[in-house]
C-alpha cells in the first residue's frame, strides 16, 4: 500500500513540475539583440523587447574588443531612462532595464561610449504603444 501511495505522489509531483515548466515556456518571451553601430567596429548590440506597453531595453557585447569602462544612456523621447557607467572586464556582458511606456509614440535612442577607447555605439528605434 505504501508503495502505491509513493508512486502516485511521485507521479503527481512530476505532473505538477511538468505543468509549471509548460507554463513558463508559454509565458517566455525572446529578447532581441539588435546590432548597434560602433565607431571602432566592435560587435555590440541593443537589447530590445516590447510587449504592449512593457519594454526591456539595454546594451551589451560578446566581443573582447568591448572591454573597458562604458557610459551607457538610453533615452525615451529625449529623457534618459537608463544612464549607467560600468566596467566590462569580461567579453560577454549586457545591461538592461524594464519600463512601462505611456500610450503614444516613443523615440528610443542608445548612446554608449567606451571611456577607455573612445568608441561610440549608437542605435535608435521607434516604439508605438
LOKOLTOR-720827 format. One record per atom (N, C-alpha, C): residue number from 0; residue in one letter; atom name; z, y, x. Coordinates in nm, 2 decimals. Example, Ala and Ser with C-alpha at 12.3 -4.5 7.8 and 13.67 -1.06 7.14 Angstrom:
2
{site 0, "A", "N", {0.78, -0.57, 1.32}}
{site 0, "A", "CA", {0.78, -0.45, 1.23}}
{site 0, "A", "C", {0.78, -0.33, 1.32}}
{site 1, "S", "N", {0.71, -0.22, 1.28}}
{site 1, "S", "CA", {0.71, -0.11, 1.37}}
{site 1, "S", "C", {0.79, 0.00, 1.29}}
***
This chain:
129
{site 0, "X", "N", {0.00, -0.12, 0.08}}
{site 0, "X", "CA", {0.00, 0.00, 0.00}}
{site 0, "X", "C", {0.00, 0.13, 0.09}}
{site 1, "X", "N", {0.08, 0.13, 0.19}}
{site 1, "X", "CA", {0.09, 0.25, 0.28}}
{site 1, "X", "C", {-0.05, 0.27, 0.35}}
{site 2, "X", "N", {-0.11, 0.15, 0.38}}
{site 2, "X", "CA", {-0.24, 0.16, 0.45}}
{site 2, "X", "C", {-0.34, 0.23, 0.36}}
{site 3, "X", "N", {-0.34, 0.20, 0.23}}
{site 3, "X", "CA", {-0.43, 0.25, 0.13}}
{site 3, "X", "C", {-0.41, 0.40, 0.12}}
{site 4, "X", "N", {-0.28, 0.45, 0.11}}
{site 4, "X", "CA", {-0.25, 0.59, 0.10}}
{site 4, "X", "C", {-0.29, 0.66, 0.22}}
{site 5, "X", "N", {-0.28, 0.61, 0.34}}
{site 5, "X", "CA", {-0.32, 0.67, 0.46}}
{site 5, "X", "C", {-0.47, 0.70, 0.46}}
{site 6, "X", "N", {-0.54, 0.60, 0.42}}
{site 6, "X", "CA", {-0.69, 0.61, 0.41}}
{site 6, "X", "C", {-0.73, 0.72, 0.32}}
{site 7, "X", "N", {-0.67, 0.73, 0.20}}
{site 7, "X", "CA", {-0.70, 0.83, 0.10}}
{site 7, "X", "C", {-0.67, 0.97, 0.16}}
{site 8, "X", "N", {-0.55, 0.99, 0.22}}
{site 8, "X", "CA", {-0.51, 1.11, 0.27}}
{site 8, "X", "C", {-0.60, 1.16, 0.39}}
{site 9, "X", "N", {-0.64, 1.06, 0.47}}
{site 9, "X", "CA", {-0.73, 1.09, 0.58}}
{site 9, "X", "C", {-0.87, 1.13, 0.52}}
{site 10, "X", "N", {-0.91, 1.06, 0.42}}
{site 10, "X", "CA", {-1.04, 1.10, 0.35}}
{site 10, "X", "C", {-1.03, 1.23, 0.29}}
{site 11, "X", "N", {-0.92, 1.27, 0.22}}
{site 11, "X", "CA", {-0.91, 1.40, 0.16}}
{site 11, "X", "C", {-0.90, 1.51, 0.27}}
{site 12, "X", "N", {-0.83, 1.48, 0.38}}
{site 12, "X", "CA", {-0.82, 1.58, 0.49}}
{site 12, "X", "C", {-0.96, 1.60, 0.54}}
{site 13, "X", "N", {-1.04, 1.49, 0.56}}
{site 13, "X", "CA", {-1.18, 1.51, 0.61}}
{site 13, "X", "C", {-1.26, 1.59, 0.51}}
{site 14, "X", "N", {-1.25, 1.56, 0.38}}
{site 14, "X", "CA", {-1.33, 1.63, 0.28}}
{site 14, "X", "C", {-1.29, 1.78, 0.28}}
{site 15, "X", "N", {-1.16, 1.80, 0.29}}
{site 15, "X", "CA", {-1.12, 1.94, 0.30}}
{site 15, "X", "C", {-1.17, 2.02, 0.42}}
{site 16, "X", "N", {-1.16, 1.95, 0.53}}
{site 16, "X", "CA", {-1.22, 2.01, 0.65}}
{site 16, "X", "C", {-1.37, 2.03, 0.64}}
{site 17, "X", "N", {-1.44, 1.94, 0.58}}
{site 17, "X", "CA", {-1.58, 1.95, 0.57}}
{site 17, "X", "C", {-1.61, 2.06, 0.47}}
{site 18, "X", "N", {-1.54, 2.08, 0.37}}
{site 18, "X", "CA", {-1.56, 2.18, 0.27}}
{site 18, "X", "C", {-1.54, 2.32, 0.34}}
{site 19, "X", "N", {-1.44, 2.34, 0.42}}
{site 19, "X", "CA", {-1.41, 2.46, 0.49}}
{site 19, "X", "C", {-1.53, 2.49, 0.58}}
{site 20, "X", "N", {-1.57, 2.39, 0.66}}
{site 20, "X", "CA", {-1.68, 2.41, 0.75}}
{site 20, "X", "C", {-1.81, 2.45, 0.68}}
{site 21, "X", "N", {-1.83, 2.39, 0.57}}
{site 21, "X", "CA", {-1.95, 2.42, 0.49}}
{site 21, "X", "C", {-1.94, 2.57, 0.44}}
{site 22, "X", "N", {-1.83, 2.61, 0.40}}
{site 22, "X", "CA", {-1.81, 2.75, 0.35}}
{site 22, "X", "C", {-1.83, 2.85, 0.47}}
{site 23, "X", "N", {-1.78, 2.82, 0.59}}
{site 23, "X", "CA", {-1.80, 2.90, 0.70}}
{site 23, "X", "C", {-1.95, 2.92, 0.73}}
{site 24, "X", "N", {-2.02, 2.81, 0.73}}
{site 24, "X", "CA", {-2.17, 2.81, 0.76}}
{site 24, "X", "C", {-2.24, 2.90, 0.65}}
{site 25, "X", "N", {-2.21, 2.88, 0.53}}
{site 25, "X", "CA", {-2.27, 2.95, 0.42}}
{site 25, "X", "C", {-2.25, 3.10, 0.43}}
{site 26, "X", "N", {-2.13, 3.14, 0.48}}
{site 26, "X", "CA", {-2.10, 3.28, 0.49}}
{site 26, "X", "C", {-2.14, 3.35, 0.63}}
{site 27, "X", "N", {-2.18, 3.26, 0.72}}
{site 27, "X", "CA", {-2.21, 3.31, 0.85}}
{site 27, "X", "C", {-2.33, 3.40, 0.85}}
{site 28, "X", "N", {-2.33, 3.51, 0.93}}
{site 28, "X", "CA", {-2.44, 3.60, 0.94}}
{site 28, "X", "C", {-2.48, 3.60, 1.09}}
{site 29, "X", "N", {-2.61, 3.62, 1.12}}
{site 29, "X", "CA", {-2.65, 3.63, 1.26}}
{site 29, "X", "C", {-2.66, 3.77, 1.30}}
{site 30, "X", "N", {-2.62, 3.79, 1.43}}
{site 30, "X", "CA", {-2.62, 3.92, 1.49}}
{site 30, "X", "C", {-2.75, 3.94, 1.56}}
{site 31, "X", "N", {-2.82, 4.05, 1.54}}
{site 31, "X", "CA", {-2.95, 4.08, 1.61}}
{site 31, "X", "C", {-2.92, 4.15, 1.74}}
{site 32, "X", "N", {-2.99, 4.11, 1.84}}
{site 32, "X", "CA", {-2.98, 4.17, 1.97}}
{site 32, "X", "C", {-3.11, 4.24, 1.99}}
{site 33, "X", "N", {-3.12, 4.37, 1.97}}
{site 33, "X", "CA", {-3.25, 4.44, 1.98}}
{site 33, "X", "C", {-3.26, 4.49, 2.13}}
{site 34, "X", "N", {-3.37, 4.46, 2.20}}
{site 34, "X", "CA", {-3.38, 4.51, 2.33}}
{site 34, "X", "C", {-3.38, 4.67, 2.34}}
{site 35, "X", "N", {-3.29, 4.72, 2.43}}
{site 35, "X", "CA", {-3.28, 4.86, 2.45}}
{site 35, "X", "C", {-3.38, 4.90, 2.56}}
{site 36, "X", "N", {-3.42, 5.03, 2.56}}
{site 36, "X", "CA", {-3.50, 5.08, 2.67}}
{site 36, "X", "C", {-3.41, 5.14, 2.77}}
{site 37, "X", "N", {-3.42, 5.08, 2.90}}
{site 37, "X", "CA", {-3.33, 5.12, 3.00}}
{site 37, "X", "C", {-3.41, 5.18, 3.12}}
{site 38, "X", "N", {-3.37, 5.29, 3.17}}
{site 38, "X", "CA", {-3.44, 5.37, 3.27}}
{site 38, "X", "C", {-3.47, 5.29, 3.40}}
{site 39, "X", "N", {-3.38, 5.20, 3.44}}
{site 39, "X", "CA", {-3.40, 5.12, 3.56}}
{site 39, "X", "C", {-3.45, 4.98, 3.53}}
{site 40, "X", "N", {-3.48, 4.95, 3.41}}
{site 40, "X", "CA", {-3.53, 4.82, 3.37}}
{site 40, "X", "C", {-3.43, 4.71, 3.35}}
{site 41, "X", "N", {-3.31, 4.74, 3.34}}
{site 41, "X", "CA", {-3.20, 4.64, 3.32}}
{site 41, "X", "C", {-3.23, 4.58, 3.18}}
{site 42, "X", "N", {-3.22, 4.45, 3.16}}
{site 42, "X", "CA", {-3.23, 4.38, 3.03}}
{site 42, "X", "C", {-3.10, 4.41, 2.96}}
{site 43, "X", "N", {-3.10, 4.49, 2.86}}
{site 43, "X", "CA", {-2.98, 4.52, 2.78}}
{site 43, "X", "C", {-3.02, 4.53, 2.63}}
{site 44, "X", "N", {-2.92, 4.52, 2.54}}
{site 44, "X", "CA", {-2.96, 4.52, 2.40}}
{site 44, "X", "C", {-2.86, 4.59, 2.32}}
{site 45, "X", "N", {-2.91, 4.64, 2.20}}
{site 45, "X", "CA", {-2.82, 4.69, 2.10}}
{site 45, "X", "C", {-2.78, 4.58, 2.00}}
{site 46, "X", "N", {-2.66, 4.57, 1.97}}
{site 46, "X", "CA", {-2.61, 4.47, 1.87}}
{site 46, "X", "C", {-2.62, 4.54, 1.74}}
{site 47, "X", "N", {-2.68, 4.47, 1.64}}
{site 47, "X", "CA", {-2.70, 4.53, 1.51}}
{site 47, "X", "C", {-2.70, 4.42, 1.40}}
{site 48, "X", "N", {-2.62, 4.44, 1.30}}
{site 48, "X", "CA", {-2.62, 4.35, 1.18}}
{site 48, "X", "C", {-2.58, 4.44, 1.06}}
{site 49, "X", "N", {-2.67, 4.43, 0.96}}
{site 49, "X", "CA", {-2.64, 4.51, 0.84}}
{site 49, "X", "C", {-2.64, 4.42, 0.72}}
{site 50, "X", "N", {-2.53, 4.43, 0.64}}
{site 50, "X", "CA", {-2.52, 4.35, 0.52}}
{site 50, "X", "C", {-2.47, 4.45, 0.41}}
{site 51, "X", "N", {-2.56, 4.50, 0.34}}
{site 51, "X", "CA", {-2.52, 4.60, 0.24}}
{site 51, "X", "C", {-2.47, 4.73, 0.31}}
{site 52, "X", "N", {-2.36, 4.78, 0.28}}
{site 52, "X", "CA", {-2.30, 4.90, 0.35}}
{site 52, "X", "C", {-2.23, 4.86, 0.47}}
{site 53, "X", "N", {-2.20, 4.74, 0.50}}
{site 53, "X", "CA", {-2.13, 4.70, 0.62}}
{site 53, "X", "C", {-2.22, 4.67, 0.74}}
{site 54, "X", "N", {-2.19, 4.74, 0.85}}
{site 54, "X", "CA", {-2.27, 4.72, 0.97}}
{site 54, "X", "C", {-2.19, 4.68, 1.09}}
{site 55, "X", "N", {-2.25, 4.60, 1.18}}
{site 55, "X", "CA", {-2.19, 4.58, 1.31}}
{site 55, "X", "C", {-2.28, 4.64, 1.41}}
{site 56, "X", "N", {-2.23, 4.73, 1.50}}
{site 56, "X", "CA", {-2.31, 4.80, 1.60}}
{site 56, "X", "C", {-2.25, 4.78, 1.73}}
{site 57, "X", "N", {-2.33, 4.77, 1.84}}
{site 57, "X", "CA", {-2.28, 4.76, 1.97}}
{site 57, "X", "C", {-2.38, 4.77, 2.08}}
{site 58, "X", "N", {-2.34, 4.73, 2.20}}
{site 58, "X", "CA", {-2.43, 4.73, 2.31}}
{site 58, "X", "C", {-2.38, 4.63, 2.41}}
{site 59, "X", "N", {-2.48, 4.57, 2.49}}
{site 59, "X", "CA", {-2.44, 4.47, 2.59}}
{site 59, "X", "C", {-2.56, 4.43, 2.67}}
{site 60, "X", "N", {-2.53, 4.34, 2.77}}
{site 60, "X", "CA", {-2.63, 4.29, 2.86}}
{site 60, "X", "C", {-2.59, 4.15, 2.91}}
{site 61, "X", "N", {-2.69, 4.08, 2.95}}
{site 61, "X", "CA", {-2.67, 3.95, 3.01}}
{site 61, "X", "C", {-2.73, 3.95, 3.16}}
{site 62, "X", "N", {-2.74, 4.07, 3.21}}
{site 62, "X", "CA", {-2.81, 4.08, 3.34}}
{site 62, "X", "C", {-2.71, 4.12, 3.45}}
{site 63, "X", "N", {-2.72, 4.07, 3.57}}
{site 63, "X", "CA", {-2.64, 4.10, 3.68}}
{site 63, "X", "C", {-2.66, 4.25, 3.72}}
{site 64, "X", "N", {-2.78, 4.30, 3.68}}
{site 64, "X", "CA", {-2.81, 4.44, 3.71}}
{site 64, "X", "C", {-2.72, 4.54, 3.62}}
{site 65, "X", "N", {-2.65, 4.49, 3.52}}
{site 65, "X", "CA", {-2.57, 4.57, 3.44}}
{site 65, "X", "C", {-2.43, 4.59, 3.48}}
{site 66, "X", "N", {-2.40, 4.54, 3.60}}
{site 66, "X", "CA", {-2.26, 4.56, 3.65}}
{site 66, "X", "C", {-2.23, 4.70, 3.68}}
{site 67, "X", "N", {-2.11, 4.75, 3.65}}
{site 67, "X", "CA", {-2.07, 4.88, 3.68}}
{site 67, "X", "C", {-2.00, 4.94, 3.56}}
{site 68, "X", "N", {-1.97, 5.07, 3.57}}
{site 68, "X", "CA", {-1.90, 5.14, 3.46}}
{site 68, "X", "C", {-2.00, 5.20, 3.37}}
{site 69, "X", "N", {-1.98, 5.17, 3.24}}
{site 69, "X", "CA", {-2.07, 5.22, 3.13}}
{site 69, "X", "C", {-2.00, 5.31, 3.04}}
{site 70, "X", "N", {-2.07, 5.42, 3.00}}
{site 70, "X", "CA", {-2.02, 5.50, 2.89}}
{site 70, "X", "C", {-2.12, 5.48, 2.78}}
{site 71, "X", "N", {-2.07, 5.43, 2.66}}
{site 71, "X", "CA", {-2.15, 5.39, 2.55}}
{site 71, "X", "C", {-2.11, 5.47, 2.43}}
{site 72, "X", "N", {-2.22, 5.53, 2.37}}
{site 72, "X", "CA", {-2.20, 5.61, 2.25}}
{site 72, "X", "C", {-2.30, 5.57, 2.15}}
{site 73, "X", "N", {-2.25, 5.53, 2.03}}
{site 73, "X", "CA", {-2.33, 5.50, 1.91}}
{site 73, "X", "C", {-2.30, 5.60, 1.81}}
{site 74, "X", "N", {-2.40, 5.67, 1.76}}
{site 74, "X", "CA", {-2.37, 5.77, 1.66}}
{site 74, "X", "C", {-2.45, 5.74, 1.53}}
{site 75, "X", "N", {-2.39, 5.79, 1.42}}
{site 75, "X", "CA", {-2.45, 5.78, 1.28}}
{site 75, "X", "C", {-2.47, 5.92, 1.24}}
{site 76, "X", "N", {-2.60, 5.96, 1.22}}
{site 76, "X", "CA", {-2.64, 6.10, 1.18}}
{site 76, "X", "C", {-2.57, 6.20, 1.27}}
{site 77, "X", "N", {-2.56, 6.17, 1.40}}
{site 77, "X", "CA", {-2.51, 6.27, 1.49}}
{site 77, "X", "C", {-2.36, 6.27, 1.52}}
{site 78, "X", "N", {-2.29, 6.19, 1.44}}
{site 78, "X", "CA", {-2.14, 6.17, 1.46}}
{site 78, "X", "C", {-2.11, 6.04, 1.53}}
{site 79, "X", "N", {-2.04, 6.05, 1.64}}
{site 79, "X", "CA", {-2.01, 5.93, 1.72}}
{site 79, "X", "C", {-1.92, 5.83, 1.63}}
{site 80, "X", "N", {-1.96, 5.71, 1.62}}
{site 80, "X", "CA", {-1.88, 5.60, 1.56}}
{site 80, "X", "C", {-1.83, 5.50, 1.66}}
{site 81, "X", "N", {-1.88, 5.50, 1.78}}
{site 81, "X", "CA", {-1.83, 5.43, 1.89}}
{site 81, "X", "C", {-1.85, 5.51, 2.01}}
{site 82, "X", "N", {-1.74, 5.53, 2.09}}
{site 82, "X", "CA", {-1.75, 5.61, 2.21}}
{site 82, "X", "C", {-1.65, 5.55, 2.31}}
{site 83, "X", "N", {-1.70, 5.47, 2.40}}
{site 83, "X", "CA", {-1.62, 5.39, 2.49}}
{site 83, "X", "C", {-1.67, 5.39, 2.63}}
{site 84, "X", "N", {-1.58, 5.39, 2.73}}
{site 84, "X", "CA", {-1.62, 5.36, 2.87}}
{site 84, "X", "C", {-1.56, 5.23, 2.91}}
{site 85, "X", "N", {-1.64, 5.15, 2.97}}
{site 85, "X", "CA", {-1.59, 5.01, 3.01}}
{site 85, "X", "C", {-1.64, 4.98, 3.14}}
{site 86, "X", "N", {-1.57, 4.89, 3.21}}
{site 86, "X", "CA", {-1.62, 4.83, 3.34}}
{site 86, "X", "C", {-1.68, 4.70, 3.31}}
{site 87, "X", "N", {-1.81, 4.68, 3.34}}
{site 87, "X", "CA", {-1.87, 4.55, 3.33}}
{site 87, "X", "C", {-1.87, 4.48, 3.46}}
{site 88, "X", "N", {-1.78, 4.38, 3.47}}
{site 88, "X", "CA", {-1.76, 4.32, 3.60}}
{site 88, "X", "C", {-1.82, 4.18, 3.60}}
{site 89, "X", "N", {-1.87, 4.13, 3.49}}
{site 89, "X", "CA", {-1.94, 4.01, 3.48}}
{site 89, "X", "C", {-2.08, 4.04, 3.42}}
{site 90, "X", "N", {-2.18, 3.96, 3.45}}
{site 90, "X", "CA", {-2.32, 3.99, 3.40}}
{site 90, "X", "C", {-2.34, 3.97, 3.25}}
{site 91, "X", "N", {-2.26, 3.90, 3.18}}
{site 91, "X", "CA", {-2.28, 3.88, 3.03}}
{site 91, "X", "C", {-2.16, 3.94, 2.96}}
{site 92, "X", "N", {-2.19, 4.05, 2.89}}
{site 92, "X", "CA", {-2.09, 4.13, 2.82}}
{site 92, "X", "C", {-2.15, 4.20, 2.70}}
{site 93, "X", "N", {-2.06, 4.24, 2.61}}
{site 93, "X", "CA", {-2.10, 4.32, 2.50}}
{site 93, "X", "C", {-1.98, 4.39, 2.44}}
{site 94, "X", "N", {-2.01, 4.50, 2.37}}
{site 94, "X", "CA", {-1.90, 4.58, 2.30}}
{site 94, "X", "C", {-1.96, 4.61, 2.16}}
{site 95, "X", "N", {-1.88, 4.59, 2.05}}
{site 95, "X", "CA", {-1.93, 4.61, 1.92}}
{site 95, "X", "C", {-1.82, 4.67, 1.83}}
{site 96, "X", "N", {-1.86, 4.73, 1.72}}
{site 96, "X", "CA", {-1.76, 4.78, 1.62}}
{site 96, "X", "C", {-1.82, 4.75, 1.48}}
{site 97, "X", "N", {-1.74, 4.75, 1.39}}
{site 97, "X", "CA", {-1.78, 4.73, 1.25}}
{site 97, "X", "C", {-1.75, 4.85, 1.17}}
{site 98, "X", "N", {-1.84, 4.89, 1.08}}
{site 98, "X", "CA", {-1.82, 5.01, 1.00}}
{site 98, "X", "C", {-1.87, 4.98, 0.86}}
{site 99, "X", "N", {-1.82, 5.06, 0.76}}
{site 99, "X", "CA", {-1.88, 5.06, 0.63}}
{site 99, "X", "C", {-1.95, 5.20, 0.61}}
{site 100, "X", "N", {-2.08, 5.20, 0.59}}
{site 100, "X", "CA", {-2.15, 5.32, 0.57}}
{site 100, "X", "C", {-2.16, 5.37, 0.43}}
{site 101, "X", "N", {-2.15, 5.50, 0.42}}
{site 101, "X", "CA", {-2.17, 5.56, 0.28}}
{site 101, "X", "C", {-2.31, 5.54, 0.23}}
{site 102, "X", "N", {-2.33, 5.55, 0.10}}
{site 102, "X", "CA", {-2.46, 5.54, 0.04}}
{site 102, "X", "C", {-2.55, 5.66, 0.10}}
{site 103, "X", "N", {-2.67, 5.62, 0.13}}
{site 103, "X", "CA", {-2.77, 5.72, 0.18}}
{site 103, "X", "C", {-2.84, 5.66, 0.30}}
{site 104, "X", "N", {-2.92, 5.75, 0.37}}
{site 104, "X", "CA", {-2.99, 5.71, 0.49}}
{site 104, "X", "C", {-2.91, 5.75, 0.62}}
{site 105, "X", "N", {-2.91, 5.65, 0.71}}
{site 105, "X", "CA", {-2.83, 5.67, 0.83}}
{site 105, "X", "C", {-2.93, 5.66, 0.95}}
{site 106, "X", "N", {-2.92, 5.76, 1.04}}
{site 106, "X", "CA", {-3.00, 5.75, 1.17}}
{site 106, "X", "C", {-2.90, 5.71, 1.28}}
{site 107, "X", "N", {-2.91, 5.59, 1.32}}
{site 107, "X", "CA", {-2.82, 5.53, 1.42}}
{site 107, "X", "C", {-2.88, 5.54, 1.56}}
{site 108, "X", "N", {-2.81, 5.60, 1.65}}
{site 108, "X", "CA", {-2.86, 5.62, 1.79}}
{site 108, "X", "C", {-2.76, 5.56, 1.89}}
{site 109, "X", "N", {-2.82, 5.49, 1.99}}
{site 109, "X", "CA", {-2.74, 5.43, 2.10}}
{site 109, "X", "C", {-2.78, 5.51, 2.23}}
{site 110, "X", "N", {-2.68, 5.55, 2.30}}
{site 110, "X", "CA", {-2.70, 5.61, 2.43}}
{site 110, "X", "C", {-2.59, 5.55, 2.52}}
{site 111, "X", "N", {-2.64, 5.47, 2.62}}
{site 111, "X", "CA", {-2.54, 5.40, 2.71}}
{site 111, "X", "C", {-2.58, 5.44, 2.86}}
{site 112, "X", "N", {-2.49, 5.49, 2.93}}
{site 112, "X", "CA", {-2.51, 5.54, 3.07}}
{site 112, "X", "C", {-2.43, 5.45, 3.16}}
{site 113, "X", "N", {-2.49, 5.39, 3.26}}
{site 113, "X", "CA", {-2.42, 5.33, 3.37}}
{site 113, "X", "C", {-2.38, 5.43, 3.47}}
{site 114, "X", "N", {-2.25, 5.47, 3.47}}
{site 114, "X", "CA", {-2.20, 5.57, 3.55}}
{site 114, "X", "C", {-2.20, 5.54, 3.70}}
{site 115, "X", "N", {-2.22, 5.41, 3.73}}
{site 115, "X", "CA", {-2.22, 5.36, 3.87}}
{site 115, "X", "C", {-2.36, 5.38, 3.93}}
{site 116, "X", "N", {-2.47, 5.35, 3.84}}
{site 116, "X", "CA", {-2.61, 5.35, 3.89}}
{site 116, "X", "C", {-2.69, 5.47, 3.84}}
{site 117, "X", "N", {-2.64, 5.54, 3.73}}
{site 117, "X", "CA", {-2.71, 5.65, 3.67}}
{site 117, "X", "C", {-2.81, 5.60, 3.57}}
{site 118, "X", "N", {-2.82, 5.47, 3.55}}
{site 118, "X", "CA", {-2.92, 5.42, 3.45}}
{site 118, "X", "C", {-2.88, 5.46, 3.31}}
{site 119, "X", "N", {-2.98, 5.49, 3.23}}
{site 119, "X", "CA", {-2.96, 5.53, 3.09}}
{site 119, "X", "C", {-3.03, 5.43, 3.00}}
{site 120, "X", "N", {-2.97, 5.38, 2.90}}
{site 120, "X", "CA", {-3.03, 5.29, 2.80}}
{site 120, "X", "C", {-3.02, 5.35, 2.66}}
{site 121, "X", "N", {-3.13, 5.35, 2.58}}
{site 121, "X", "CA", {-3.13, 5.41, 2.45}}
{site 121, "X", "C", {-3.20, 5.32, 2.35}}
{site 122, "X", "N", {-3.16, 5.35, 2.23}}
{site 122, "X", "CA", {-3.23, 5.29, 2.11}}
{site 122, "X", "C", {-3.19, 5.36, 1.99}}
{site 123, "X", "N", {-3.28, 5.37, 1.89}}
{site 123, "X", "CA", {-3.25, 5.43, 1.76}}
{site 123, "X", "C", {-3.31, 5.35, 1.65}}
{site 124, "X", "N", {-3.24, 5.36, 1.53}}
{site 124, "X", "CA", {-3.29, 5.29, 1.41}}
{site 124, "X", "C", {-3.24, 5.37, 1.29}}
{site 125, "X", "N", {-3.31, 5.34, 1.18}}
{site 125, "X", "CA", {-3.27, 5.40, 1.05}}
{site 125, "X", "C", {-3.22, 5.29, 0.96}}
{site 126, "X", "N", {-3.11, 5.31, 0.89}}
{site 126, "X", "CA", {-3.05, 5.22, 0.80}}
{site 126, "X", "C", {-3.03, 5.29, 0.67}}
{site 127, "X", "N", {-3.08, 5.23, 0.56}}
{site 127, "X", "CA", {-3.06, 5.29, 0.43}}
{site 127, "X", "C", {-2.96, 5.20, 0.35}}
{site 128, "X", "N", {-2.86, 5.26, 0.30}}
{site 128, "X", "CA", {-2.76, 5.19, 0.22}}
{site 128, "X", "C", {-2.78, 5.22, 0.07}}
***
